[in-house]
């Protein structure tokens, strides 16, 4: 399980955008977005870097 701190997520649209971006890399990925905490937990075979890039391409900052 990888955990990413993601800033800029504020609503269910943000949650869907991030989830879909990650699942485009790995359709079997399990994604849990916590808007209040600003975190995204991912269980996936995709690399950490690929996941970071997918989230960034949606317009969110990953730290």
Buried (B, 14 or more C-beta within 10 A) or exposed (E): EEEBEBEEBEEEEBBEBBBEBBBEBBEEBEBEBEBEEBBBBBEBEBEEEBBBBBBEEBEBEBE
